[in-house]
């Protein structure tokens, strides 16, 4: 996971815990928790799959 996404995850996790401890309404806390849970999913989707090596054409054979 990238450093930027780790930072976002930490910030949203702290916001969620802070909102829950401050007595914020349950739907707001659940919304923050859902956004927090989606950060690793977005990071995984953002990463590009490793490029496959290009296939070389088979060498042409000379007639025997």
Secondary structure, DSSP 4 states (H G I P E B T S, - for coil): --HHHHHHHHHHHHHHHHHHHTT--HHHHHHHHHHHHHHHHHHHHHSPPPPPPPPPPPPPPPP-
